[in-house]
Amino acid sequence: MTEPRDGSGTPRTRLTQIASIRPDVSSRPISTAADATEPCDLLILGRGPAASAAALVATRLGLSTIMMAPRRAATAVPAEMVPAGFADTLARIGLRTRGLCREGRFSTAGGATLAGWHVDRVHLDLLLLRAAVRSGAQLRHEMPEVPIQEQGRIGGVLTVRGAVRSRMLIDATGNAAWLRRSLGLRRIALSDPMIVARGQVRGEVASLGVDGMRFVPEPNGWALMIAHDGLISWTALCTDGQQPVAPSVLASLPETIAASKAATGWQLTQPVAGDGWLIAGDAGGRVDPAGGSGLSDALASGARAAHAAAQSLQSEGPGMGARTSYDEWFADLITDRAAELARRYELHGIRLDRHPMRSRAA
């Protein structure tokens, strides 16, 4: 579901109209370090879906790969909605598993239904990470302090234990956006700030059915409920900065996962590729959960970043073509998602005040 690419309506043109997005990072004072350690081909920061997808593809392409992320305790989170066919997306990166995705029905207030799936995010992340390690990626439980830059190129990172050299680096640190912050890259807001809440209760709601889903739009946001295994996972979002709450129909049901709230919004980092580095997943850009494409996009961007890294390493020059192609693909992906979601919001009467994509939503 993308916009036609004709004339001024192309995602790249839309992006250019929003802001000037090409900062010069070559002169920023990033730390350098001398180290005799043989560099790995690819260093991946993060342990989520984008990072694991990048590692799975990279090892399949024959790249020596290190994943770097701190230890993280597994914490239960509500189920997430993913597009129909999500299992096929997993299969394309080499992960085949049964029972991970559960089929349901995505229902709107108007009665229309779409095929959908929901997934246990903790289980998914663990399966992906284990598959990445089994494929040959080395997992180091630490995080970098600063990137190493030599003659304008990122050549690894410095940690408390010393330098970790790499020929290419992929940042897939999610909302932490480590490399964007380290390099001072531009973050473009494609929407006003939003607040999202998630939670889970035990029980049943007749209007959902056993494996049902329901999307309820409101003028200032929406709520999504997913029924699974005697539980109902819910997500609510406010587009006007107000605090979202659980749907009232769930008020009498006992919580199994307490509601948590976080600031969000539609965002894009630019550029997401440079000399020796790429950015994938939420670290590079996102739209809100109503798009239902976050996990699929994370997997796709991680896999594509790994291919771009391999192409850059195989080229005799600095691999600028592969980096530019990835950067353009990622920007088009996020702006397409934002434009499509803006259209859906308009259809359901959800307000998007001062939204840069609103003029393209008609």
Secondary structure, DSSP 8 states (H G I E B T S, - for coil): ------GGGSHHHHHHHH-------TTS--------S--EEEEEE--SHHHHHHHHHHHHTT--EEEE-----------EEEETTHHHHHHHTT---SSSEEEEEEE-TTS-EEEEEEE-HHHHHHHHHHHHHHTT-EEE----SEEEEETTEEEEEEETTEEEEEEEEEE--GGG-HHHHHHT-EEEESS--EEEEEEEEES--TTT-TTEEEEEEETTEEEEEEEETTEEEEEEEETTS------GGGTTS-EEEEEEEEEE--EEEE-SEETTEEE-GGGTEE--GGGS-HHHHHHHHHHHHHHHHHHHHHSSS--HHHHHHHHHHHHHHHHHHHHHHHHHHHHTT---TT-TTGGG--
